[in-house]
Amino acid sequence: MAILSKEEAQALLKKVIAFSKADECEVSLNGSEGGNIRYARNAVSTAGDISTMSLAVSSTYGKKTGSASINEFDDKSLEKVVRRAEELAQLAPENPESMPLMGPANFKDAITYVPATAAMTPESRAEAVGKSIKVAKDAKLEAAGFIENTTAFSSFMNSKGLFGYNKSTDVIFSITTRNQEGTGSGYAARGFNDVTKLDTLSATKVAAGKANGSAAAKAIEPGKYTVILEPVAATYMLENMFRFDARSADEGRSFLSKPGGGNRLGEQLMDEKVNIYSDPFHPDLPSSTFNRDGLPVERVNWIEKGVVKNLNYSRFWAEKKGMKPGPFASNIIMDGGTASIEDLIKSTERGILVSRLWYIRLVDPQSLLLTGLTRDGTFYIENGQIKYPVKNFRFNESPVIMLNNVEALGKQERSISVESYRSYLIPAMKIRDFTFTSLSDAV
């Protein structure tokens, strides 16, 4: 029952709305099913299947809203959760930023569902993991990894007749390999809507190469270096920047805030090579075509040739500022080039190849200054060649400053953030004057 069709979801939501006595009522219904395998030290440790579905009701009287959720779907339970939401609404304080619900709208059909991914089985997951473990064993490494596939649907309806439904699939894979001495480590992560694009064997080979190649790392002086960030590292660095929110900018809480007040819409903040946008119909990173407010999701250019072209305005803030409301970024895509990582290395006289970043923390929201560490393979480059592995660094850098120092962009790759489990389409990038502040003995 975890995956309902559009018609089944619509019928259930209509039933719930019919129980409502509030001024306004909004109901969301979400479900997912899938499975996973986790492995460590070249052996499976856990495996399982998950199936879940839940319903949430928000009832509003004037500007007072209460919400309740449930995972039982008989008529008595459905009416009970509506009554509970209404009781909570009566007790709630007024929300001065409350906006009326939107009426009916037509949303385009998304391309987020792939039958092949929905058809994954315990056997197909085991086969994918088996390929990964064999690579690690052949390379005399120990692997720890995770694979998970999910089929999900999301739907909502309100008492003004607005309805939306989307079905999606997703598969994620991550792998860490280490040598037996614990002196070398490698990592790779992949995420797709379409499982036919997932190659766990090649991903593990990448991680294995980094693990064996990063052993016996040398210490070099921290400082400013030209760096080549692989897509995973670039993703970790940039994802803190991807909330293009007008309100936080207008209120002085963002890197998009203008000194003295207002936002930096229309300003050149980055190198002309930088183009960042959202597109729900991008074949490599599709997304839903609507958000929970009932706003359609379409292509939006956030940064174009380094210029801030659009900001997200919530319905409340758009009304306050006299702007058009728009949803937050449904996905994030950054244009890249045609150069491979090997090409970027060949073009570098002296620099550092960074495979991955981690433990990233925000130091200053206005400048978006971040601090964090390299890991899983950091290498010194000289005269267009990798010379030797180096010990990991702590860095202090802002992605905004970093994107002003772009020398070249490589090929795009869909990368996963293990902190948010969001996927992004980000290129490898060559950056000058990246700031490393100290060394770390961690592998």
N, C-alpha and C positions, 0 to 999 in steps of 0.2 A: 504493500500500500504506500510505500515511501515516495514513489514517483507517480503523481497523478497527471493525467492528460489535461490539456487546456480546458476541455469541456467539463471534466470531473472537478477540477479546481474551481471553475466558475460556478458550478452548481452548488458546491459546498459553501463558497463565500456568499452567494445569494441567500442561502438559508440562514447564515449567521447574521447578515445585515438585517434580515426580516425580524430578528429578535430585538433589535435595537429600539430604545425609547429616547435616546439622547438627541440633542440638536444635530449633531454630526457623529458619524461612526466610520472608522476605517479599520479594515481587517487584513492582515497579511497571513499567508499560508506558505510554508516552506518545507521541503523535504529533500532528503539525499540518501543514497545508498552507494556502497562501494566496499573496497577491501584494501588491505595493506600487508606488507611484510617488512619486518625490521630484522637486520642481521648485524652481527658483530663478531670479530675474530674469525671471520670466514665461515660462520655458521648462523643459520636462522635462529633468532631468539624468540620472536613472537610473530604471529600471523592472525588475521581476523577479518571479519566482515561486519559492516556497520549499516544499519538501516534506521532512519529517524525521520519524524515529521512533527511539526509544531505549528500552532496557530496563535496569533497575537491580536488582541482587540484594543483599539484606542477609542474611547468615548469622550465626547466634548459637550459641555454645557457652557455657552458663552465663550469665555477664554479659559475655562477650567477643564483640564484633560486628565483622565485616568487610564491606565493601561494594565492589562492582565493577559496571561498566556496559559496555554494548556496543550496537552498531547493526547487528549481523549476526544473522540469525534462522534459519539452518539448524541442525539438531539438534546437530552437532558444536560449533558456536559457542556455542549455548545451554548445553550441558554445560560447556564451557570456562569461561564466565563464572561459573557456579555454583561450580566447583572453585576458581576464583581468589578468590571471596568467602570461601570456607571456609578457604583458606590464610591470608588476611589476618586472619580472625577468630582463628585460632590464635596469631597474632603480636601481636594487639592487647592492651592492658592491660584489666583489668576496669573496667566502667562501674558505679560504685556507685549510679547512678540508673536503671539498666536496669529496664524493666518488661516482664512477659510479654506476648506477643501476645494480641490479643483474638480471640474465636471468632466464628462466623457472626452476621450481622445483616442486617436488611432496611432498605434506604434508599429513601426516596421518590424518584420520578422528578423530575428537575430540569426547568426550563423555559428552559434556557440556549441551546438550539439553535433557530435560525431558518433554514429552507431558503432563503429569499431571499438571506440573507447568504452562505450556503455556495455559492450559484449565481453569485456575482460573477465577472466575467471581466476580462481586460485592457481590453476595450472599455468595460465599465461604469465601471471606474476612470478611464479616460481621459476619458470623458464628464463625470464628476464634477469632475475636475481642470480640464477645459476651461471649465466654468462659472465656476470660481474665478478662473482667469487672465483671463477676459474682464472680470469685475468690476474687477480690479486695473488692467487696461489702460484701461478706460473712465474710471476715477478718476485716471488718470495716476500710478499707483503701481507699485512693483515688489513682486511677491509671491514668497515662499518658503514651500513647504508640503510636507506629507507625508500620504499616505493609505495605509492598510494594512488588508486584511481577512484574517482567520484563521479557519479551521475546525480544531478540535482535539478530541482525546479524551484522557482520563486514566483509568487503571485500575490496580488493585492486587489482590493476592491473598496470603494467607499460609498457612502449613502447618497452621493450625488451622481453615481453611475460610472465613475472612473474604474477601469479594470485593466490590469496588465498581467502578462504571463510570459515566462521565459524558461527554457530548458537548456541545460548545459552539461558538458562533460569536461573532465580535466584529469591529467595524470602527471604526477611529479616524481622525480627521482633525484636522490642526492647520495654521494659516495665520498667517504674519506678513507684514504689508504695511508698506512704508516709502515716504515721498515721495522724489523724486529728489535733493533737497538733503540728505537724511539727517537732517532735523530733526524728523520726525514718524514715529511708529510705532504700529501696531495689531496686535492678536492675537485669535484665537478658536480654540477647540478643542472638538471634539465626539466622543463615543464612544457606541456603541450595540451591542446584540446584534442588532438588527433594522435592516438597511440602509435600509429604507423610511422610517425616521425621520431619516435623514441628509440635510441640505440644505446642500450646500457653497456654493451661491450666497448664501443668507441669511447664513451664517457669515462669508463673505468680505466681505459688505457691512458687517457689524458691524466687522470689522477695518479695512476701508477708511475708515469713518467716524471711527474712533479715530486712524488715521494722519493724515488731513487735519486733524482737529480738534485734534491735539496739537502741531502745528507752532507755532513762536514762543512756546514756553513761558516763563512769567515765574517769577522766583525769589521765594518768600515765606518768611517766617521759620519754621523748624521749631518744634515744640512739641506740645502736646496738642490734638488736633482731634477733632470728630465726623467719622467716616469712614463712607462707604458702600462696602462691599466687594462687588464683583460675585462671582458664584458661583465663578469661576476663582480669584480672589484669596483668597476665603474657604477654598477647598479647600487651597490651598498653605499657608495659615496653620494650618489645623486638622489636617492629616494626621499631624503629629508627635504628636498627642494620642491617636490611635486604636488604641493597643496597651494594652488594659485588662488588663494582666498582673498576677495576684495575687502571683506570686513576687517580681518586681522591686519591687512596692509593699511587701510584707512585709519585704524586705531593705533598704529605705530608698533605693531607686534610682529613684524615680518620683514624679511629681506626685501620685500616689495614695498615697504613703507618709505615715503619721501621725507627727508629731514624737514621738520617744520610742519608736517601734516600732509595728508593725502597719500595717494599711491603713485607708483612709477609706471603706470600704463603708458605705452608709447615710447618709453625710454630704451636706449641701447644699453643693455646690462652685460652682454656677453659677446664673444667673438662672432663674426658673421657666419662662421661654419655651423653654428648651433641652431638647429630647428627641432622643436619639441612640440608634439601634438597628440591629440586623442582621436581615435577613429574606431567606432564599434564594428566596422566591417573590414578591418585589416585581417587578411587571411591567417596571419601568424599569431595574432593576439586579439581575437574577437571578444566583444563584450555585449552585455544587455543593451537594449535600445531605449530603456526608460529608467528613471530613478524613482524612489519611493514618493517623492512629491508629485509625481505624475508629469514630470517634464521629459520631453523626448531627448534622447542622447544622440548627438550627431557629431561629425568631425569638427574639432575645434583646434585652431593653431594657437598654442600658448606662447611659444617663443619662435619668432620667425627672423632668420638672419641676425640673431642676437637681440632682437627687439621684443619687448613684452607686448603682445598683441591682444590678449584677452585675460580677464580675470573671472573667477566664479562668483556670481552674486546669488545668495539665497533669496527666496521670495521676499522675506522681510527686509533684507538689506537693499534689494533692488528697488522696492517701493520707497524706502527711505531716501535713496540716492537718485531716484528717477532713472534707473537703468533697467535693462532687460534681464530677468532672472535666467540663470543657467546652472546646470548640474555640475558637481565636482567631476574631475577627470575620471572617466570610466576605465581608461587604460592609458598607459604612457608609452609613446614611441618616440625615439630620437633618431633622426636620420644619420646614417653613417656613410662610409665610402666603400671603396673596392679593395683596399689594402688588407692583407692578412696580417696576423700578429707577427709572422716571420718578416713580412715586408717592413713593418714598423720598426722591428729590431734592426734590420739591415740599414735603415736610415738614421740610426742613432749612434752618435760618436761616443757618448758617455752617458749612462743612465741606469735606471732600475726597472726591471720587469716585476710587476706586482700581480700575483695570481688572485689574491682574495684579501678583503679587509674584514675586520670583525670588532666587536666590543666598541661600537661607535656611539659616542655621546655628544649631545648638543652643548656647546659652551656658551654661545651667544646667538639668540634668535634673530636679532637685527642684522647681523652680518652673516648668519648661518655658519659660524665657525664651528667646526667639528673636531673631535679628537678620537683616535682609535689606533688599532694595531694592524700590521700586515700579518699574514699567516699562510700556511700551506704552499710555500714555494715563492721565495723572493730572490731575484737573481741580478747580478751585476752585468751590465752590458758595456762593452768597449769596442770601438771600431766596427760596429755592426754585428757583433757576435756576443752570445752569452759566454762569459768567461768563467764564472763560478757562482755558487749559491752564497747569499749573504744572510746574516742574522736578521731577525725581524726588527722592524722599526715601530716606534710610536710616531704618529703624525699629528699635526695641527694644521688644518686647512679648511677653507670654505669652498663648497662646490661652485659658488658664484664666481669667486676669484679664479678657481680652477678652469672654469669654462671661458674665462677671458684669456687664458694661457694655452689654448688649444693649438697645437702645431699640425696635427693630422688626426683624422678619424678613420677607423677600420671598419670591418664588416659588422653588421648587426647580429645579435644573438639574443634569443629569448632566455632571460635569466630569472632565477627565483631568489627572493629575499627570504632567508630562513627565519627572520624575525617577524615579518608580516605575512609570509607565505603568499605574497602577491608576485605576479610575473610582470616583467617589463621587457621591452624590446630596445636594447641599448647596444651601441657599438663599442668596440675596443677604441681606446683613445690614447694619443701621445700628448703629454702635458709638460710644459716647461716650468721650472721653479716650484716644484711641489715640495712642501716643507716637512722634513723629518726632524723630530726634535730630540729623540733619544733611541737607544737600543733596547731590545728585549731578548732575554734568553729563552723565552718560550718557543717551541717548535711551530 
